């Protein structure tokens, strides 16, 4: 019975991640960011978000994925490879 409950929880969590629009709580689950981190990022307008009622925050899942991808930290090897490629041009 416990395993069935755990499977149900995993299914429910997975379906939350298919939502187009996230609440702050959904975003916390999706990214593992704390509530204060989300608040700071949105207050500084560093993360894409919507505030239709001038209160509650909403986030577009695809915009969040793109935002995360824009902040890639390259490995030393990747940096050297890119630098070498630029020198060859």
Secondary structure, DSSP 8 states (H G I E B T S, - for coil): -HHHHHHHHHHHHHHHTT-SEEEHHHHHHHH---HHHHHHHHHTT-S--B-TTSSS-EEEHHHHHHHHHTT----HHHHHHHHHHHHH-
